[in-house]
Amino acid sequence: MSTPLSIPQRALSTLISALGLVVFTFLDLLDFLLCYVYRFLDELFEKSSSRCYCGDSNGEERSLDEEISKTLHERENIFRTKFSLDLRRDDRKVKGGNGFKHGRWSDCCCESCISWQEKGEGKLHVVTNVPNQGTKGYENETSENVIFIHGFLSSSSFWAQTVFPQTTQPNFKLFAMDLLGFGRSPKPADCLYKLEDHTGMIVKSVIESYQLESFHLVAHSMGCIIALNLAAKYPDRVKSVTLLAPPYYPSNGENASHDALNKLAKKKIWPPLAFGSAIMSWYEHVGRTVCLAFCRNHLIWERIVKLLTGKRELHFFVTDMTKHTHHSAWHTMHNVICGGAKTQDKNLEIIKKAGISVKIIHGDKDQMVPTECSYNMKSSVPHAELQIMNGHDHNSMIVGREKELTRELEEYWLSASMSYVTREQ
């Protein structure tokens, strides 16, 4: 039974709620108006206005692809509802994206952000702990292949600069990639960044390129959704799955995507991290404006931060925040984090039936993904090992305890490999 709030606490809660109503009403209006602004600017700079999701889907588009999240079209905005205006930009089909393959006028064009266009390989940027070996020779009788998948607004650096340097076992072959639309990986503007798009690129860029016959999976946050989808596709190859702060809620049928959006990016102004998440998840055009100001000019902001802090190199947390386009981040947020919610129960059932070893790690101070998610997953997969880290948040269960985590992972991989051999016999 919860403790009743005191009079000052109730007053503060009421004040925050009232302030939140005012703030999000203003953001509703701002996003409504920015739709017209970007329509004009897109036609001015690109001779064609790209589609947005300000209008409700007409049903026909939605039926084209079940992987398209309903939250793209069905986000509440009191001004769109009040004026009943259809602000969809044109009649281009959902499956065709916005028609711009390489980039938008509002995207960054620095060497790092567009390097994928010059390579023309159509593969993800992959980092391994076995340099100078090429794509062959990773398999041998004692090798343990591990694929690491980062979370939202991150990159391969999340693993390459934490776990990779701490590995002491020479037979562990580690692979981390920049997910599609992030870091140095391709960021095509004609892609909708669906769950299958992300999974397919990992298969093409890692599993097939390096000819991995078996592997472990380690994922953080949003990457857990992708890891589960990958494990469900290759249950005979996956030795283990380690999920750190998985954003999981039991599927509620057609409302699964909306439930995920409301629970993981609820409209609230406090704490600041939750407020930022709400802005970038609910407001397409406000989010694009933020990306225009910061992501497109990230080199300038990085120089300013270096000047103010006196540091020659910035932490990867800072630089990774801007290594994406608004198009890639917006669609990944909705089509993977929200849209992927309706696939997780099915994927977990496959994993459970296959007997794949599952380890779940979650910090009890996590303000981005509540521990409720991990407890829910433990209920769905009873054989999973659940570890709650006291005093740790969304990132500190990894960053700051790299050595301890790596030792734990290595022990778990060896144990899971023995179970895998038994499972295959």
N, C-alpha and C positions, 0 to 999 in steps of 0.2 A: 504493500500500500504506500503510495507516494505521500511525502510530507506536504501539508498545505502551505502555500506561499504566504509570506507575511504581507502586510499592507504595502510597505515600500516596494517589495518585489512585484506585487500585483500591479502597482502603479507604473513601475518601470517596464513590465511586460506589455501593459496597455499602450504606453508611450511608444515603444519599439514597433508594436503592431500598427499603430496609427501612422507612424513615420514611414513604415514599410509600404503601407497602402498608397501614401502620397508619392513615394519614390518610384514604385513600379507603375503607377498610373502615368507618371511623367515619362517613364521609359517606354510604355505602350505608345504614347503619343509620338515620342521621338522616333521610334522604330517605324511607325506608320508614315511619318513624313520623310524619313531617310529613304524609304522605298522609292519615292518619286525622285529624290536627289540622285540616287545611284542609277535609276533608269535614264535620266538625262546624261549623267557622266559616262555611262557605258556606251550610249549611242554616240556621244561626242568623241570618245577616244577609240572606240572599237567599231563604230559604224553599225552596231547592232546591240540591242539590249539583251542581257543574259537573263535566264529565268531565275526567279526567286520563289519562295514558298509562302508568300503572304496570303494567297487565296487558298481556300479549301480544295482538296483534290476532287475531281469530278467523278471519282469512282473508277472510270476507265483506266486512267493512268495508274492508279493504285493497284489494279489487278494485273498490270503488266509484269510486276515483279514483287513477290511476297517479301523480298529482302528489304524493300524500301520501307523505312519506319514511318508509321502514321504520325509520329510527333513532328515530322517535317512540315506537314500541312495543318495539323490540328492543335497548334499552340494557341492558347487563349490570348486575345488582345481586344480590350474593350472597345477600341476605336474601329477596328475592322468589323467587329460584331455589330456595333451601333450603326455604322454607315453602310454595312453590307456591300462593300466594294470588292470586286474581283480584281486583285492587283497582280494576277499572274501575268508575266511579261509577254509570253507568246505561246504558240501551240506546239512547241517542240516536245517530243516525248521524253518521259523520265529516263528511259534507258539510253537516251542519246546524250545525256549530260548537258552542258551549256555550249558545246560546240567549239571550245577553245582548248586545243590539245596542250599547248606549251605553257600558257600562263596568261595572266590578266594584267591590265595596266596598274592595278592596285597591288600587285605582288612584287616582292623584292627581286631584283635582277643582278645581285652580286654573284661573284664567281662561285661561291659555295652553294648558293641556292639554285643555280641553273646548271651546275656541272653535269647533272644527269642528262640534260638535253644533248650535250656534246658527245657523251659516251654512246648513246643510242642503243644500249644493250637491252633495255627493258627489264633489268633485274634490280633487286634491292642492293643497297650498300651493305656489305657483310664484313664484320670484323671477327677474326679468329685468334686463338692463342698459339697458332702454328703458322707463323709467317714463312714466306718463301717456299711453300710446299705446293702451291697451286691447288687445283681442285681434285687431284687424285691422291690416293695413298692414305686416306684418313681411316680406312677400315683395316683392322687387323684383329687377331684373336682376342686381344686383351683391351682393345680400345673401348672407351665409354664416351659416346658422343652426347653432348648436351646443347640444346637449343634454348637460348634466352630471348624472351619477348618483353619489350619495355611497355610502359603505360602511356597514357595520353600526354601530349605535349612533352615528349621525351625522345631519346634516341638510344643507339647502341652504347653510347658513353655511360649510360646508367649502369651497365654491367661491365663494360670494358675497363672502367676506372674504379670499380669496386671489387667485384669477385675475381675477375681475371688475374690481377696481379697477386692475389693471395693463393692461387692454386699451386700446389706442390707436387701433385701426382702427374707424371709425364704421360700417363695413358689416358688422361681426360682431355678430350678434344672439344673445345668450347666454341660456340658460334653465336654471335649476337648481330642482329641486323637493325637497320633503321627501317621502321615500318613504312609501307607505301604512304607517301604524302608527308613524310617527316624526315628530318636530318638531311642526309645527302642522297636519299632515295628519290626515285621519280615522283613528281607531283603533278600528274596530268590533270588538266582542268575539264577533260571530258570523261572523267571517272567519277562514280558516285560513292566510292570507298565503302562498299558493302563488306559484310563479314567474309563472304566468299572471295572478294577481291584481295583482301589482306591475306587470307589463308592460302589462296592460290599462288600469290607471289612468294610466300615463304617456301612452299613446295618447290616452285621453279628455281628460286635463288639459292636455297640451302639444301633441301633433301635430295633433289634431282641433281643439282650442280656438283654436290660433294658425294653423291651416291651413298647416302646413309641408309643402311639396312635396319638399324635400330637406333634409338635415341631416347634421352630423357628430355623433359620439358620443364622449364622454369619461367614463370611469368609474374609480372607485377601489375596490379590494378586492372586497367582496361585490357592489358595483354592476356589476362586470365581467360577472358571470353574467347579470344582468338586461340589460345592454347587448348581449351576444351574442345573447340571445333576441330582443331588439327588432330587431337588425340582420338576423337570420334571417327575421323576419316582413316586413321592408321592404327587401330587398336592392337594389331598384331606386331607393330614395330615399336610402340611406345613402352618403355620400361617403367617410367614413373612420371608423375606430374606434380610439380611443386607450385602452389598458388599462394602468392603473397598479397593480402588485402583484396580478395576477389569480390567484385561488385555483383553479388548474386541475390536475387529474390525469386521465390517459387513462381512459376509462370501463372498468370491470371488470364489465360486465353487471349482474346483480342485486345485486352487492356494492358497486356504485359509491358509494352513499350512506354505507355503513359505512366504506369506505376513506377518504372525505373526512372523516368525523367523527374517525376514528382518527389521521389525519395532520395535520389542522388544529387539533384540540382533544384531543390525546393526554393521557391521565391522567398528569401529572407535576407535582411540586411546585416545580420550578425551571425557568426563571426565574418570578418572581411573575406576570408577564403571562400565561404559559402556564397557570399554576395557576388563575388567575381564569377564563380561557377554558374550562378543563376543568370547573370547578364549574358555570358557567352553561350549559354545553352538555350535560352528562351528568345533572344533578340538577334535575329539574323543580321540586320543591317547595323545595329549598334556594335555587334561583334566584328563586323567587317570594318567598321570605322576604327575600332581598337587595333585591329591587325594592320590597317593602313597607316596608323600613327606609329606603331611600335615595330611590327614585323617587317614592314617595308623599309623602315629606317633603322633596323637593328644594329647596323655597324656604327651609326652615330651614337645610339644609346649605349652601346658597349664601350665606346671611347669615353663617354661621359662618366660611366660607372668606374672605369679604370682610373680616370683622372681624380675622381672623388675619393676612391678607396686606396689609391696608390699601388694597385696591383697590376702586374704585367699580364697575368692570365686570370680569367674569370672562371668561377666554378661552373661545371657543365649544367647545373640546374638553371643558371641564369641564361646561358647561351641557347640551351635546348628549347626554352620557352617560345622562341621566335622562329625556329627552323621548320616552318610549315607555311602553307597558304591558308587563307580563310576558308576557301572551298574545301581543302582536304580536311581541315580540323572540324569544320561544321558538319560535313557529311559523315565523318568517322564518328563524331560524338553521337549523332542520331542513328545512323545505320548500324553501328557496332554496339555502342554502350546501351542505347535504348532498343533498337531493333533486334539486337542479339539476345535480349532478355527472353524472347519467346523460343529460342533454340536451346537454351542451357539445360533445361530438364531432360530433353531428348538426348543431348550429348552426355549428360551425367549418367543416364540410364545405360548407354552403350559402354561407358567406362566402367560402370559398376558390374555389368554382366561379363565384361572382359577380364575383370579382376585386376585392373591396372592399379598399381600402388599410387596413392594420393596423399600428399602432405599439404596442410593448410596452415599458414602463418599469418597472424594478424596482431597489430598493436592495439592495446586497449584505449589509447588516447587518439586514435585515428578520427579526425574530423571530416574527412572526405568520404570514406567508405566505412559505415558503422560495423562493429563486430557482429551485429545481427546477421549480416550477410554470410559470414563464415560459419556461424552456428546453424544457419539454414542449410548450408551446403553439407555440413556434417550430418544433419538429419537425413538429407537425400542420399548421401553416400556413407553409410554407417562404418565401413571399414577404413575410411579416411582418418589420418592422424591430424588432430587439431592442436595447434600450439598458440596460445595467447601470450603475447609479449607485454608484460607489465611495464608501464611508464614509457612506451614507445608509440609514435604516431605513424602516419602513412608512409613516411620515408625513413625515419630513424631506426626502424627495425632492420634496415639494410645499411644505410649510410651512417657511419660512426661505429659500426660493429662488423666491418667487412670480414675480418679474420675469423671471428667466431662463427659468423654465418657460413662462410666458405667451408670451414671444418665440418659444420653440421650437415651441409649439403653433400659433401664428399662421402661422409659416413652413410647418409641416406641413399645416395646413388649406388654404392656398393651393396647395401642390403637389398635394395629394390632389384638390382641385377640378378641376385641369387633367386629372388622370388620369380623374376621373369623367366629364368631357366626352368624352374619348376613348372611355371604356367605353360610353357611351350612344350613340355614333354607329354 
